[in-house]
Amino acid sequence: MTKFTNRRVQFGRLRRLLLLAGLLSASIQLAHSSEAPTLIERPNADAGPTQVSVGIWVVDINSIDSAQQSFVADVAVVLRWKDSRLAHTSGGVVHYGLEQIWHPRVVIVNETNSVIRRLPETFDVEADGTVLYRQRYVGSFTQPLRLQSFPFDKQDFRVHLVAIRYSPNEVKFVPDQGWVDAGLKQAGGIAQSITLPDWTVDKWDIKTLPYTLAPGLKYSGYVFDFTASRNVEHYILKVILPLILIVMMSWAVFWIDPATSNSQISIAVTSMLTLIAYRFAVDSQLPRLPYMTRLDGLFLTSTLLVFFSLIEVLVTTILDNKQQTERAKKIDRYCRAIFPAIFAVASIAIFA
């Protein structure tokens, strides 16, 4: 009995020792983790705005969707600033997480929910306290478009970086001098081999531009702007040219004898229905706009001319039934010149 009691006492002592060792290990780990700084205030806040160097490179622009008022792009962003509180003597680069050090809380205000971040959300700190942040944003970005001149339009697009917690007096964005010294104008640019199929990038620009969320709420911002022109060959060959042929098809009624009214009415009605169906097919490429585009103007002119050609057929058919065939043929001869002239003048007025 005494031997059994001694074993129980020894086992109890061993368990207490293991518990103390576990607590000691946890306290050591907690002490090590507390060594990683948690910096909330921006560096040298009393010395003026914190200068953040920015480099932006558009890796690719995949598509521009006029109907969705957006574009899909792959954008690489590099931010660099100095925080002397993070200077260290360990040599090499030290890595920190998002909540461990101060950073400008940069977001892209016109990104959609589809945008993903390809790189880890970490910061690299060099021995002198220089902080480097790299990120690659891939996805869709919203962009209001002015489509009055569609399809002969030129649009401005923007990627707008904003420090969501800091005003221009607190954070100042500037071009990254390292990128400039490496030959990148304004510390940014667009890759030459982008996959944008139906647009041509004409120019780009990078500048500091504050972001105004509401009156009195202005945040420090930095934008990458580029201008692109729509390639019109697709629309000329696959939209405008078939539309012109449909309208010209409706003019065939002016060369058909009014006595064969069935053929005239059949051609006119077929032209009208074809034009309506064609319009619905093209509308899927555009948003529902409160204004007319140039292509809308051409469609409206074409629809009216096809409709009036149908009216002309009805008029000449009635005249032929009333034994006024010569008068009906005379109207047809006039319309052979009037309708093409109206269409030509209207087209020049729309696209000039």
C-alpha positions in Angstrom: 0.0 0.0 0.0 2.8 2.4 0.9 4.6 1.6 -2.4 1.5 2.4 -4.4 1.1 5.7 -2.5 4.7 6.7 -3.3 4.1 6.1 -7.0 1.1 8.3 -7.0 3.1 11.1 -5.3 5.9 10.8 -7.9 3.4 10.8 -10.8 1.8 14.0 -9.4 5.2 15.7 -9.1 6.0 14.7 -12.7 2.8 16.1 -14.0 3.4 19.4 -12.2 6.8 19.7 -13.7 5.5 19.1 -17.2 2.8 21.8 -16.7 5.4 24.3 -15.5 7.6 23.5 -18.5 4.7 24.1 -20.9 3.9 27.4 -19.3 7.6 28.4 -19.5 7.7 27.5 -23.2 4.5 29.5 -23.9 5.9 32.6 -22.1 9.1 32.4 -24.1 7.2 32.2 -27.4 5.1 35.2 -26.3 8.2 37.2 -25.4 9.7 36.5 -28.9 6.5 37.4 -30.7 6.3 40.7 -28.8 9.7 41.6 -30.3 8.0 42.2 -33.7 7.0 45.9 -33.6 3.4 47.0 -34.0 3.7 50.5 -35.4 0.5 52.4 -35.8 1.6 56.0 -36.2 3.3 57.0 -39.4 7.0 57.6 -39.3 8.2 61.2 -38.5 4.6 62.4 -38.3 5.8 65.8 -36.9 8.1 66.4 -39.9 5.4 66.7 -42.5 3.8 64.2 -44.9 5.3 60.8 -45.2 6.7 60.3 -48.7 5.7 57.1 -50.4 7.5 56.2 -53.7 5.3 54.4 -56.2 6.0 52.3 -59.3 3.1 51.1 -61.5 3.5 48.7 -64.4 0.5 47.5 -66.4 1.5 43.9 -67.3 -1.5 43.3 -69.5 -4.9 44.6 -70.5 -7.1 41.7 -71.5 -10.4 43.3 -72.5 -12.6 46.4 -72.4 -16.3 45.8 -71.9 -18.4 48.8 -73.1 -21.6 47.1 -71.9 -20.3 46.5 -68.3 -18.4 49.8 -68.3 -15.2 48.1 -67.1 -11.8 46.8 -68.2 -9.8 43.7 -67.2 -6.1 44.3 -66.5 -3.1 42.9 -64.7 -1.4 45.7 -62.7 1.9 45.5 -60.7 2.4 48.0 -57.9 5.5 48.7 -55.9 5.5 51.0 -52.8 8.6 52.2 -51.0 9.0 54.4 -47.9 11.5 55.0 -45.1 10.7 54.1 -41.5 13.9 54.6 -39.3 12.1 52.8 -36.4 12.5 49.5 -38.4 16.3 49.8 -38.9 18.1 46.7 -37.9 21.5 45.2 -37.8 20.6 41.6 -38.6 21.6 42.0 -42.2 19.5 41.1 -45.2 15.8 41.7 -45.3 13.2 41.3 -42.5 9.6 40.4 -43.3 6.6 41.8 -41.5 2.9 41.3 -41.8 0.1 43.8 -42.4 -0.7 44.5 -38.8 2.9 44.6 -37.5 4.1 47.9 -39.0 2.8 51.2 -40.3 1.8 51.3 -44.0 -0.3 53.8 -46.1 -3.3 51.4 -46.4 -3.3 51.7 -50.2 -6.3 50.4 -52.1 -7.5 50.7 -55.7 -10.8 52.5 -55.5 -12.2 51.4 -58.9 -11.4 47.7 -58.5 -14.3 45.2 -58.5 -14.9 42.2 -56.4 -13.2 40.0 -59.1 -9.8 41.6 -58.5 -7.4 39.2 -56.8 -4.0 39.8 -55.2 -1.4 37.5 -56.6 1.4 38.2 -54.1 1.4 37.8 -50.3 0.5 40.8 -48.2 3.9 41.2 -46.5 6.5 44.0 -46.3 10.3 43.7 -46.8 12.4 45.9 -44.5 16.0 46.6 -45.3 18.7 47.3 -42.7 18.3 51.1 -43.0 14.5 51.0 -42.4 13.4 51.2 -46.1 10.1 49.4 -46.4 9.2 47.7 -49.7 5.7 46.5 -50.6 4.9 44.6 -53.8 1.5 43.6 -55.1 0.0 42.4 -58.4 -3.7 43.1 -59.0 -5.5 41.0 -61.6 -9.2 41.4 -62.4 -11.9 43.9 -63.6 -11.8 47.6 -62.9 -14.8 49.9 -63.3 -14.6 52.8 -65.7 -17.4 55.2 -66.8 -17.3 55.5 -70.6 -18.5 58.3 -72.8 -20.0 56.5 -75.8 -21.6 59.2 -77.8 -19.1 58.6 -80.7 -19.4 54.8 -80.6 -17.9 53.0 -82.5 -15.5 55.8 -83.5 -14.7 56.7 -79.9 -11.6 57.2 -77.8 -11.8 56.6 -74.1 -9.8 57.4 -71.0 -9.1 54.7 -68.4 -7.7 54.9 -64.9 -6.2 52.9 -62.1 -6.6 55.0 -59.0 -4.5 54.2 -55.9 -5.7 55.8 -52.6 -4.4 55.9 -49.1 -7.8 55.4 -47.5 -6.8 56.8 -44.0 -4.6 59.7 -44.9 -5.0 63.1 -46.4 -2.6 64.7 -48.9 -1.0 66.6 -45.9 -0.2 63.3 -44.3 0.9 61.0 -47.1 2.6 62.2 -50.3 2.9 59.9 -53.3 5.9 60.4 -55.7 7.4 58.4 -58.6 9.9 55.8 -57.5 13.3 57.2 -58.3 14.8 53.7 -58.6 12.4 53.0 -61.5 13.1 56.4 -63.1 16.9 55.8 -62.9 16.3 52.4 -64.6 14.8 54.1 -67.6 11.1 53.9 -66.8 9.5 57.2 -67.5 7.5 58.5 -64.5 8.2 55.1 -62.8 5.6 53.2 -64.7 4.4 52.1 -68.1 2.5 49.5 -70.1 3.9 46.3 -71.6 4.3 46.3 -75.4 2.7 42.9 -75.9 -0.8 43.4 -74.3 -3.6 41.2 -75.5 -6.2 43.9 -76.0 -7.8 42.8 -79.3 -10.1 45.6 -80.4 -8.4 48.7 -78.9 -5.2 50.6 -79.4 -3.5 52.3 -76.5 -2.5 55.8 -77.6 -0.8 57.3 -74.5 -0.5 56.9 -70.8 0.3 59.2 -67.9 1.0 58.9 -64.1 0.2 61.7 -61.7 -0.7 62.6 -58.1 -4.4 63.1 -57.8 -6.3 63.3 -54.4 -9.4 61.2 -54.1 -12.5 63.0 -52.9 -15.0 60.6 -51.3 -17.4 63.3 -50.2 -17.3 67.0 -49.5 -14.6 67.5 -46.9 -13.3 63.9 -47.2 -10.2 64.1 -49.4 -7.6 61.3 -49.4 -4.1 61.1 -50.9 -4.2 59.4 -54.3 -2.0 58.4 -57.2 -3.4 57.5 -60.7 -2.3 55.7 -63.8 -4.2 57.0 -66.8 -4.2 55.6 -70.3 -6.1 56.6 -73.4 -7.3 54.0 -75.9 -9.0 54.2 -79.3 -11.4 51.6 -80.5 -10.4 49.7 -83.6 -13.3 50.5 -86.0 -12.5 47.9 -88.7 -14.6 45.3 -86.9 -17.6 47.5 -86.8 -17.2 48.8 -90.3 -17.0 45.3 -91.8 -19.4 43.4 -89.5 -21.9 46.0 -88.3 -22.0 49.1 -90.6 -21.5 47.4 -94.0 -24.3 44.8 -93.4 -26.5 47.6 -92.2 -25.9 49.5 -95.4 -26.6 46.4 -97.5 -30.0 45.9 -95.7 -31.0 49.4 -96.4 -30.0 49.1 -100.1 -31.9 45.8 -100.3 -35.0 47.8 -99.3 -34.4 50.1 -102.3 -34.9 47.2 -104.7 -38.6 47.9 -104.5 -38.1 51.1 -106.6 -37.0 49.0 -109.6 -39.8 46.5 -109.5 -42.9 47.0 -111.5 -45.8 48.3 -109.3 -48.0 45.6 -110.9 -46.1 43.0 -109.0 -46.9 44.4 -105.6 -46.5 41.1 -103.8 -42.8 41.1 -104.5 -42.4 44.7 -103.5 -44.2 44.2 -100.2 -42.2 41.0 -99.5 -38.9 42.7 -100.0 -39.9 45.8 -97.9 -41.2 43.7 -95.0 -38.2 41.4 -95.1 -35.8 44.3 -94.9 -37.7 45.8 -92.0 -37.7 42.6 -90.0 -34.0 41.9 -90.8 -33.1 45.4 -89.6 -35.0 45.0 -86.3 -33.3 41.6 -85.6 -29.9 43.0 -86.5 -30.5 45.9 -84.1 -31.2 43.6 -81.2 -28.0 41.6 -82.0 -25.9 44.8 -81.9 -27.5 46.1 -78.7 -26.0 43.3 -76.7 -22.6 45.0 -77.1 -23.7 48.3 -75.5 -25.1 49.4 -72.2 -28.5 51.0 -71.9 -27.6 54.6 -72.4 -29.8 57.7 -71.8 -28.3 59.2 -75.0 -27.8 58.2 -78.6 -24.5 57.1 -80.0 -23.4 57.6 -83.6 -24.3 54.0 -84.4 -27.7 54.6 -82.9 -28.1 57.6 -85.2 -27.2 55.4 -88.2 -29.7 52.7 -87.1 -32.4 55.2 -86.6 -31.9 56.7 -90.1 -31.8 53.2 -91.6 -34.9 52.2 -89.8 -36.8 55.3 -91.0 -35.7 54.8 -94.6 -36.7 51.1 -94.7 -40.0 52.0 -93.1 -40.7 54.7 -95.6 -39.7 52.4 -98.5 -42.5 50.1 -97.2 -44.9 53.1 -97.1 -43.9 54.0 -100.7 -44.7 50.4 -101.8 -48.1 50.7 -100.3 -48.7 54.0 -102.0 -47.6 52.8 -105.4 -49.7 49.6 -105.0 -52.8 51.7 -104.3 -52.1 53.9 -107.3 -51.6 50.8 -109.5 -54.9 49.3 -108.3 -56.6 52.6 -109.2 -55.2 52.4 -112.7 -52.6 55.1 -112.1 -49.6 52.9 -113.0 -47.7 55.7 -114.7 -48.0 57.9 -111.6 -46.8 55.0 -109.5 -43.8 54.4 -111.8 -42.9 58.1 -111.6 -42.9 58.0 -107.8 -40.5 55.0 -108.0 -38.2 56.9 -110.3 -38.0 59.8 -107.9 -37.4 57.6 -104.9 -34.4 55.9 -106.7 -32.5 59.2 -106.2 -34.2 60.6 -103.1 -33.6 57.7 -100.7 -29.9 57.2 -101.4 -29.3 61.0 -101.3 -31.0 61.2 -97.9 -29.1 58.2 -96.6 -25.8 59.7 -97.8 -26.4 63.1 -96.3 -27.5 61.7 -93.0 -24.5 59.4 -92.8 -22.1 62.3 -93.4 -23.9 64.4 -90.8 -23.6 61.5 -88.2 -20.0 60.5 -88.8 -18.4 63.8 -90.0 
